[in-house]
Amino acid sequence: MSDKTKKDNQSQGQSLHQYQNVVQELDQMLQQKQSNAQESKQSSKKYDNKPKPQDMVNNSATGIKEFDELLDGGFPKGAVVLLAGSSGSGKTIFAFQWLFEGIKNKENAVYITLTEPLFKIVKNLEKMDFYDRDAIEQEKLKIVDMRDSYAGKGFNPREILDFIEGQVKQTNAKRLCIDSITAVAYHYNDKSQIRTFIFELGKILATLGCTTILTSEVADPDKYSVYEVEEFIADAILRLDQIRVKDDFQRVMRIVKVRGKSYRAEAIPLKISADGIEIFPKIHSSLEYRSTGERVTTGNHVLDDMLMGGVIQGYTTLVAGSTGTGKTLLALQFIMDGLKKGEPCFYAGFEESKEQLTRNAKSFGWNLEEYEKKGLLTIRSVYPSDKLLEEHLKDIKQVVENNNIKRCVIDSLSSILHSFDEDVFSGFAIRLNGYLKAHDVTSYFTTTTGALIGSATLAENNLSTLTDSIIMLRYVEMQGKLESVINILKMRGSAHCKDLRRYEITNKGVVIGSPLSDYEGIMTGSSKKIHELEEEGEKLKKIIKEKEEMEGALRNSEERFKDISYSMADWVWEVDKGGRYTFSSGRVKEILGYEHEELIGKTLFDFMSEDEAKRVGDIFKEITSEKKPIVDLENWHLTKKGEKIYLLTNGVPMLNENGELIGYRGVDKDITERKKMEHALRIKESAVSSSINAIAFIDLEGKVTYVNPSFLEMWRYDSEKEVLGKTAVTLWQKKGQYMEIMDASFEKGGWVGELVAERSDGSLFDAQLSANIVKDEEDNPICMMVSFVDITKTKRLEEALRTT
């Protein structure tokens, strides 16, 4: 690298560093100024986020209503906006929606592309409602494919910058989009040249006075640009992504920075339709809301009595119960009570259609359609997964504010939970509750509990702490019958009846009866009268005594098992279904060198090499999945000293009373010496098999029991089957010689000599024979090993020498 190049790079680096420092200082000043201004306006701007008319003059609106409201009118005019995201996240649609919005505001625009041909861009745009064909034909919005101008010429940084500047000045554009800055930079090989180009582009854009969007193709969710320079010339950064939610993908937007404006740094859901991009910012409500203490009746006079006059106005009541307990019916009674008093009501259903709801209501004498026509009732029925969570909240907000709603039913929260992640749902429930309370709406939320009969928990998702009152509906068994029971589990800021009462579902709705008395165990789902419980108490004492006796016998049995296991020569163990040791006999000390206490809690794989652990682990998974016994599983472990030791493992599955696998109990035998002997034997067998001498084993009855490959070749046999089992007298010409050799071998332990052998085809050859008797450990003969060497050529040579 030349000195001049180094100086240029250093100069560019210093300039960029200075530029970044200035940007950061300005950001801090503007953010502080905006924060101070925001605090002073906080009380007056509680719900009004709409941009003021004067804001529109100094802002570049996007045409996305909710987005412009978030930024008090849109991007600052003259700003450079970096629009980052992965492929398919909606960057191009966002850019064009913003460009066409500029045309509506008498601002000419230029769109420069390096990624898609013009005809394809226009074809996709024609599907969008914001598309204005006249604007393109009259070149109020000029679409330029840079590849047409520079095809085959190469990309010169200075020429590209001049080209962009010329297009803006030529059309007097107030809005510019370069799609994408990543594609432009891809045409340069030198990263320092790329950074210089982007930095120079930033300076030119600052002098042009137009608002600019630079799209950036980057898949990494933690990055906003490929070359990590683009964000430093940007006055605003947006990040668009697709994230997985349950079994589907959802688009989200995140505002990373906007100079001179406050913003929420949170993931904002967005949707793309023919209308373009629509975003759904989270609705935030403070804890500042009115509380009068006035009562709102529920439509059920007995329930009102249990609530000491009804629920408190503006409170949220959770109606919880298993399926079929009447949660929706109780909520409809609450709605009907409000409608009869002329109060605007809202029913948001997520489980059944509007037609089914109105039909079912008629069977109880409630004409919901009549109140709809009067404008007092609004019914919305939709599956939770059909919309984004924030989209549901936005719909509820519009209904509440447009109709001045006084009573609201959300039926049910549990169906919404099943369609979205639990943590996302929790935030939604908190914001929904806060919004309704802030607007003084008295609400019923229904939720389905898991237990069909008896008690059920409401701790999940903070529903029990979120709501002000909880009405619990449950099934219980009473004297052989299934009954329905209602009780008030909680009522914030007020006393309430703690009775448990039967209720019935009749043609008039939910009818609540008198309190239950002389019963216990109702909350568990199986109730008993007091005297019955006393009788059961005596039976229970007897059962407890029998259980204690059985446990004592079991402990004695366990002690006997331990005594036997510790006295065995082999290693006895127990493991759970994950392979973790729960018991080990002391024999492990002699085998592996570990105290038996050291094994507890560890797995059998902790004492194996990585490869052996994988091999045995695969076998163990297959065995445990089918609850099969472990039979003669050879494996090797490492001792505490790091030595390799072979074990033979056998074990049986341990099952609980439900037939579920809880572990294995088994025995390990040390077979290291056997494996060494087998190894040595294989070496000997290999030596015999590979010997150039013909070797045969002959049993005490004179039959051939083994021959090596050299024997088959020497006697011209094709396979062992042709010779095994034959008597040894067939191997040589003089049949009586076999007995002479056998007798001499037994007397002297062996015999060496020459003889004439006879091949399988009848041909003869001279052979030197060496015979030895093989004996067992007690010196008893078990067979004879015979080794042959073909000496025919040697004999002929000797004969020739004698003749000569």
N, C-alpha and C positions, 0 to 999 in steps of 0.2 A: 504494500500500500504506500503511495507517494505521500510526501510531507503535506502537499497541498490538500490531498484527499482527507488526511487525518485532521488538518485544521478545519476543513469544511465540516466534517462530521462533528468535531468538538464544538464548532460554532453553532451548528444546528441543534446539538444536544443542549447547549447552554440556553439557546433561544427557547427551546421547548420547555426546559426546566423553569425558566423565568416566567413563561406563559402559564405554566401549570400553577406556579406560586400565586400569580396575580389572580387567576381564576378561583383558586381556593380562598384567597382573602375576600374577593368580591362575594363569593358564595356565603361565607360566614357573616359578612356585613348584612347582606340581603336577608338571609335566614333570620338573623337576630331582629332586624327591623320588622320583618313579616310576623315573627313570633310575638313581638310587643304589640303590633297592631291587632293581631288575631286575639290576644288576650283581652284587649280593650273592647273588642266587638263581640266577645263570646256570648254574653247574656242576651244581646239583641239579635244574634244570628243563630239561635238555637236550632231552628228547623229550616231556615231559608238558605239554601245553597245555590239559588239561581243567580247567574251572572247579571250584574247591573248593566243598563244600556251604555254607560260610559266605559265599562270594561271591554265591550265589543270593539271599540275604536282601537284599543291598544293590544288586542289579542287576535290570534289567528284561529278562528273557530274550526272545529273538525267536522261538525255536522252530527256528531255523536252526542246527543243531549246530555246524558249523565256524565260523560267524560268532560265536556265543557263546563258543567256545573262544578265538578271536582276542582278544576283549575281556574274557576272564576272567569270563564269566557274562552278558554283554550290556551294554546301555546303563546308565549310572548312574541309579538311581531318582530321579525328579523332574527329569530332564534334558529340555531342549527339543532335539529332533533335527530338523535340516533335511535332508529327503530330496529331493535335486535330480536332475534328469535330463530327457532329451527324451521325447517321446511314445512309448509302447510299450516303454520300457526296464524296466518291472516295478515301478514305484513303488507302485501300488495293491495289487498282490499282496503285496509285502513288508509294507506297512502292515497288511493284514488278517491275514497269518500271525502278525505280532507281537500284534495285538489278540486273536486266538483263543488264542494262547499264554497271554495274560494271564488269560483265562477259566479255563484249566486250573489256573492258580495262584491261583484265587479272587480275581481282580482284575477288577472291572467295567470296562467300556470304553464310550467314545462315539466314533462315527465321523460327522463332519460333512462333507457334500459340497455342492459348488456346480457340479459338472461333469456328473454322470450321474444319471438318475432311479433311485429305489430298486429298482424291479422289475428293471432291467437289471443293477444291482450284484449283487443276490441271485442272479439267473440265472447270472451268471458265477462266483459263489462256489460254487454247488452242484456245480461240476465238480471242486472242490479237495478233497483228502482231509482237510484240516484244518478244513473247514467244519462247524460245529455248529449245526444248525437250532434246537435247543432254546435255545441261548444267545441267539439273536435273538428267538424267540417270547417268552421270559421277560425280555427286555430286559436281560439281563446284558451283552449287546453291543447298544447302542442306535444305530441308523443314522438320522441326521437329514438330510433334504434341506432346507437353509436356504432354498431358493427357494420352498418351500411356505409358509413363515412370512412371507417378505418380498416375495412376488410383487406387483408393482405399487405397493409402498409406498416404494421407494427404500431405500438402505442408509445408515443413520445410524451413524457409527463407535461412538458410545457405546452405542447399542442393541445393536449386533453384539457388542461386548465383554461387555455384561451378559448377552446370550443365551448366549454360549459358557460364561461363568462359571456361569450358572444350570443348564445342561445337565449340567455336571460335578458340581455340588453335588447336583442332584436325583437322580442315579443313583449317587452316591458313587463316581464313576469314578476308577480309578487309572491308566488309560491313555486318552489322547485323540489322535485323528487329525483334522486339518483338511486336507481334500483338495479344492482346493489353496489355499494362502495366496496364490498368484498370482491365482486367480479371485476371491478376496475383494477384493484390492486393485484389481482391474480396475474395480470399481464406483465408484471415486473418481477424480475428474478431476485434482485437485491433488496433485502429487508430494510436497509437504511434508506434506499431510494423510495421504498413504499412509504416509510414514515415521513420522509421529506415531502412527498407528494400530498399526503393527507394533511400535514401541517400547513402547506401552501394553500391547499384547497380551503382550509379553515379561514385563512386570512382573506382570500378572495370572497368567500361567502359573507364575511363580516362587512366588506365594502359594498357588496351588491345591494344590501338592504332588503333582500327578499327572505321570506321564511323558508327553510330547507329541511326536508326529511331525507336522511341517508339510511337506507335499509342495510342491515348487516346479517349475513347468514352465519349463524354460530349455534352449534348444537349443545355445547356445554352450558348447563343452566347457570353456572357461576361466572360466565363471561359474557361480555357485550360486544366484543369485536375480535377479529382474528389476529390483528397486529397490535392490539392494546394501545393504540394511539387515538383511534377514532373518538373514544369517549372523552378525551381531553379537549377536543375542539367543539364538543357538543354542549349546548346550553340545556338540553333536556335529553333524558334517556328513558325509553320504554322497552320493556321486555315482554314478548308474547311467547307463550309455550302451550304445549298440549301435555296434560298430566293424566295419569290413570286414576279413575275413581270407580271403585268396585270393579265391574267387568267392562267399563266403558272409558272413553277418553273425553276430557273436558278441556276446553281452551281457557286460558287465564291470561290476564294482563297484570304487569307490575310496573308502577311508576318508580323508577330508580332515582331520578333527580330532575328538578325543574328550577332553574335559577330564578330567584326573585319571587317564588311562590311556595306556599305550604302545600303539602300533599300527604296522602296516606301511603306509607310504604308497605302495602299488603297485597296479597294475590286477589285480583278482582276477576270473577268469572265473566266470560263473554260468550256471545253466540253470533254466528254468521248466518244470515238469511237473505232473502231477496231485498230486504230493507237495508242491508249492509251490516255493519257491526253494531251490536247493542251490548252494553256492559251493565253489570249489576253490582254496584258498590254496596258494601255492608251498611245496613242502617244502624246507626249508633244512637242510643238514648242514655241520658244521664239518670242518676238516681233521684233527681229532683222531679217529683210528680205529686199531684194533689191527693190527699187522703182525708175524706170527710167523716168516715165512721158510719155513714148511712147504710141501711140494709137494703138488699135487693132480693125479692122473693124468688123461689126456685120453681114455682108451679106445682109444688107438692107440699101441702100444709104440714104434714108430719115431719118431713125433712126440714122445713123451716123451723119447726119447734126444736128439732135436734140441733140446729145451727143457731139457736137463740134469736130467731127472727129472720133468718136468711143469711146469704153470703154478704160480705161487706162490699160496697160499691167500689169498682175498680180493681177488685181482687181477681186472682187467677185460681180457679179450682181444678184440681186434678181428679178425674173420675177414673178409677183404676179397677180392673177386674179381668178375669179370664174370659174367653170367647163365649158369647151367648148369655152373659149375666145381665144385660140390659143397659150398657153404658150409653149407647146411641139414643135409646128411648128416654133415659133420664135427661140427656142433653136436649132432646127435642121438647121435653116438658118445660125446661128452662127457657128455650127459645119461644115457645107458644105463650108462656106467661108474659114475656116482654112484648110480643106482637099484640096481644089483647089489650095491653096498656098503651099501644101506639108508639112503642120504642123501635127504632130501626135496628134490625138484627142481621147478622151475617153467619152463614153456615158454610164452612170450608171442609168438604169431604174428600178423603183420599182412599176410600175403600169400596164405595158403592156409587152407582150412577145417580144422577139427579132424578131420573124417572123412577128408579127403584125406591129412592128415599121418599118421594112424594106419594107413591102408591102405598108404601108401608105406613106412612103417617095417616092416610085416609082410613086405614083399618082401625085406628084409634080415635077417629072423628076429627082429625086435624087437617084442614084444607090449606096446605102451604101455598098452592098456586094462587089462591085468592089474595094472600098477603103480598105475593110477588107482584101481582098486577097493581096493587095499591102503592108499590114502591117501598114497602116497609121491610121486605125480606130479600136478601141476595143469597143465592145458592151457587157455589162453585164446586164442581166435582171433577177431579183430575187425578191420574196416577202420579205418585211422587216422582217417579223416574222420568216423566214426560217433560219436566222442567228442571232448571237449576234451583238449588235451595234459595239463593238470593232472588231468583225470579219469582218463586212462590211468595217470598216475603214482600217483594215489590207489588205483586197482585193484591195481597192482603192490605198493604198500606193504601193502595189506590181506592179499594172498596171502602175502607174505614173512613178515609178523608172525604171521598166524594159523596158518601151517604150519611155521614155523621153517625156512625154505628155506635150503639150503646151496649149491645150484647153480641158476643162472638163465641162460636163453637169450632174447635179444631178437632176433627175426628178422622184419623187418630194419629198421635205422635209416634206410636210404635211402628206404623206402616211407613212413615217417613224414615225412621231410623234404619229399617231393613234395606232401604235403597241407597243410603249414604254411609260414609265412614263415621264411626262413633264420635271421634273428636270434632269433626266438622258439624255433625248434628247437634252436639252440646252447645256450640257457639250459636247456632241458628236458634235453638230453643231459648237461650238467654236473651238474644236480641228481639225475638218475637214477643216474649213475655214483657221485656222492658218497653217495647214500642206500644203495646196495647195498654199497659199501665199508664204510660205517659199521656195517652189520649183518653184516659178515664173510661176505658172499655172493660166491662165486667165479662170475664171469659171462663169457658169450660174447655179444658183439654182432656181428651180421653186417651187411655193407654191400656194395652193388653198385657196382663201379667203372665209369667211363664207357667205357674202352677194352676192346674185346672181345679183342684180341690185343696182347700186349706190356705195356709199363709203363703205369701209371696213377697219378695224383696222389691223395694222401689229405690234402692240406693243408686243403681246405675244411672249414668247420664245426668246426675244432679237433679232429677225431676222432683224428688221429695223435698229438697231444700229450695228449689226454684219457685215452686208454687206456694200460694198462701193457705190453701185448704186442700185436704185430701178426703175424698169420699171413696170408701172401699166396698166393692161388691164381690161376694165370693160364694162358692158352693160349699156346703158342708153335709156330712152324713149324720142324720138324726133318726135314731130308732129304725134303721133299715131303709130310710127314705132320703132322697137327695133334696135338700132344701137350699134356698137362697137367703143370704144374710147380708145386711148393710150396717156399716158403722162409720162414724166420723173419726178418721185417724189423726187429723190435725186441723187446727184453725188458728192462724196467726193473729195475735192481738185480741183474742176473744175466748171466753169460756165456751164450751160446747158439750153436748150430751155424749157420754161415753158408753151408752147402752149398745148392745148387739140386738138387732131386730130382724125378724123374718120379713121378707117382702115377696110379693107375687106380681107377675106380669099379667094384667087383665086387659080387656078391651078399652079400659079407661087409662091405661098406662101403668106405671109402677105404683103399686099400692103397698104401703109400709104398715106392718102390724105392730103389736105390742112388744115390749122388751122380753128377751128370753131370760128365764130364771131357773134355778136349780139345775143348771147345766155347766159342765166344765169341758175344756178341750175344744171349744167351738173354733177357735182360731187355727187349730191344727187341721181342721177339716173333718174330724171324727168326734162328735160330741157324746157325752155320757152324763146321765143324772148322777147326783152326788152319791146316793146309796150304792149305785152300781160301781162307782169308783172305789168305794170302801171295800166292796167284795173283791174287786180286781187288785186292790192293794195287798190283800192277804195272799192272793195267787202270785202276785209279783214277788212277795217275800220268799215264797217257796221256790219260785224260779231262780231267784238270786242265790239262794242257798245251794240249789242243785248246780248252778253255774260255778259257784266257788269250789264245790267238790270236784267238778269236771276240770276246772283250771288247775287244781292241785294235782290231779292225776296226770294232766298234761305236762306239768312241770317235772313230775317224777319221770315221765317218759322221755322228756327232753334231756334230763340228767343222764339217764341210761344210755341214750343215743350218744351223748358227748363222751361218756366213759368208754363205750365201745370204739368210737371213732379215734380217740386218743391212743387206744391200745393196738390199733391196726398198723401193719407195716406200711400200708399205702396211705397216701394223703387224701383225707376226706374233706369235702368243702360244700358250701352252699352259696349260690349267687342269686341276685334278683334278676328280673327279666332284661335289665340293661347290662348284665354281665358283671355287676359290682359284688364283691365278696361280702357276705353277711355272716359267714362262719367259716373257720378253718381249723383243722386239727393241728396238733403240734408237730406232726411228721413233716410239715413244710419246712421246718428249720433244717432238717437233714437233707432235704431235696434241693431247696432254693437258697437256704441260708438266711431266710427272714423269720423273725418271730411272727407267730400267727396273728398277733394284734396289728402288725404292720400292714396286713393285707386288707383289713376291714375298711370298706368304703372305696377301695381301688378296684379297677376292672382287671380281668385276666389279660387284657391286651396291653396293660401297662408293663408287663414283664416279657414282652415280645419285641422283636425288631419290627420296623414299619411294614416291611413286605409280609412277614409272617402274620402280623396283626390284621392286615387287610385280607389275607387268604383265609384265616380262621374266622374273621369277622363275617365274611360273606357266607361261610358255612353255617355260622351261628344264627344269622338272620333267617336263613332258609329253614333251619331246624325249629327255631322259636315261632316262626310264622305258622307252622303246621303242628306245633306242640309235640314234636317227635322226640324220642329219646336220643341221647348221644351214644353212638356205638363205635368203639375202637377207633377213636379219632386220634391219629398220631400228630403231634405238634411239638414244637420246641420252644423252650423258655430261656431267658438269661438269668443266671443266678445273681446273688448280691455282689459277687466278685466279677461278674461279667462273663462267666463261662457258659457255654452252650450245653443244654441238657434236654434230652428227649423224654417226652411223657406220652403215655397212652391213656386217653380220657374216656370214661364212660359215665353217663348220668341219666337221670330221669326227670321229667318235668314235674313241677309242683303247681297244683291248681287250687284256686279258692273254691268256696261253696257254689259259686256261679259258673264254675268251669273255666274261669279266666286264668291265664298263665301268670304266675307271680314269681317264678324263678326256676332254678334247677338245683338238684342235689346229686353229687357224684363223687367219683374216686379217680385219682391220678396215680398211675404206676410209673415208676422210673424205669425206662427201657433203654437208657443210654448205653449200658454194656451190651445189650442185645443188638442195638443198632451198630455198635462198633464191630461186633462179631459178624453181623450180616455184611457190613462193609468189607471186612477182611475176606469173607467167603466169596463175595462178588469179585474181589481182586483175583483170588485163586481160580475161580471159575473162568474168569477172563483169560488168565494165563494158560489154563488147560485148553480152552476153546481156541486160542490163537496160536498154540504150539504147532511147529512144522512137523513134529513127530506124530504118528498115528497113535491115538490113545483110546483105550476101551476099558470099561469097568465090567467085570463079570461076577455075578453073585455066586453064592456057595453051591448052587445047583448047576452051575456051569452055563447059565444063560447071560447073554449080553444085555446090560442095563443102560449103558451110555457109550456113545462114540463121539469124537470131535470131528470138525470138518476135514482135517487132514486124513483121518481114517476113511471117511467116505470117499475121498479122492483116491487114496491108495488102493482101496478094494473095489473102486468103481461102482459105488452105490449112488443112486440119485437122491435118496433121502434116508433119514434115520429109521423110518417105518419099515424099510426093507431089511434091516439087520437087527433092530431091537427085538429081544425075545428069542432070538435064535441061539442054539447051543454053540459053544466056542469051538467044538471039534470041526465045524465047517470052515474055520479060518485058515487051516493049514492042510498040507497034502497028506501027511501021515496022521490019521485020526487018533491013534493011541498016544500021540505025543502030549495031548492035553493033560491026561492023567499023570504022566511023568512030571510035567511042569508043575501041576497043582500039588503033587505029593512033595516035590523038592521045595516048593515055596513054603509049604506049611512046616517042613522040617527045619529049613534054614532061614525062613523069613523072606526068601526071594529067590529068583533064578534069572541068570543071564546066559544067552546062547544064541546060536544061529539055527534056522530051520527054513524049510521051503513052505511058503504060504500060497493059499489058493484063493484067487479073486472070485467075485460074483459071477464073472463070465467063464470061469473054469481055467483061466490062464494062471501060470505059476510064476512066482518071483522069489528071490532070496531075501530074507528079512532077518535083521538082528532084533531079538526080543529081550525085553527087560520086564520081569514080572515081580510084583510086590504084594504082600498081604496087607490090607487095610484093617486096622483094629479100632474098637471103640475105647472109651475112657477106662473100661474095666479089663482091657487087654483081650477082649473077645474078638475073633476074626468076623468081619462083616462082608467083605468082598475082596476081589483081587483086581489090582490095576495093572494093565499090560500096556507097554509102550513099544511100538514097532518103528524100525528104520529100514527103508528099502535099500539093500546093499547089492542089488543085481549088477549094477555097473561096476561096482568095486570088485566083485567076484570075477567078472569077465576080464577086467584089467589084470587082476592077479594071474588068471589062467593064461592070458596072452603073454605075460612076462615070463611065466614058467616055461612055456613052449619055446619062447625065444632063447 
